[in-house]
Amino acid sequence: MNEEEKSPKSTAGDGSEPQAETHKDDIGDELNRLAESFGQAVQAAWNSEQRHQLETDLNRGLRSLVDNVESILKQFNESEQGQELKEQAGKVVEKVRTSQVTAELKEGLAKGFQTVAHELQEFTQDLEKKRAGRPKQADAAQDIPVEKAEGEDPV
């Protein structure tokens, strides 16, 4: 076999590579056109009169809703029932502040916290005692006599 038969023949002359390049360019061009078209469609929809009208209607409707809720709350606040509710709420708050139950609850919580603090302190002391007893055992375990071989110099 000669060199021409062993090596693959060049296809540059048959036009297949430029055609592949053309397909790649076509796909890229089409994607660019698609992106431009999509962008124009979104921009057109955003700038459309319908979207502006919808936005205006929503703003108007929400403003109306807020105004109605404010009006209803103001009317209730000024009504006899609203005033009674305020007074009752104020009384409940004052009773909670001054009630015997609240005082007992505070006292019980304080005693509970004291007990927890005391128990933690005892626990800590027990741990410290146990730790204090351990080093003596550890020191004894570390004092292992080493026998020297004959002829070694003591260090």
Residue pairs with C-beta under 8 A, 6 or more apart in sequence:
11 17
45 51
76 82
77 86
96 102
148 154
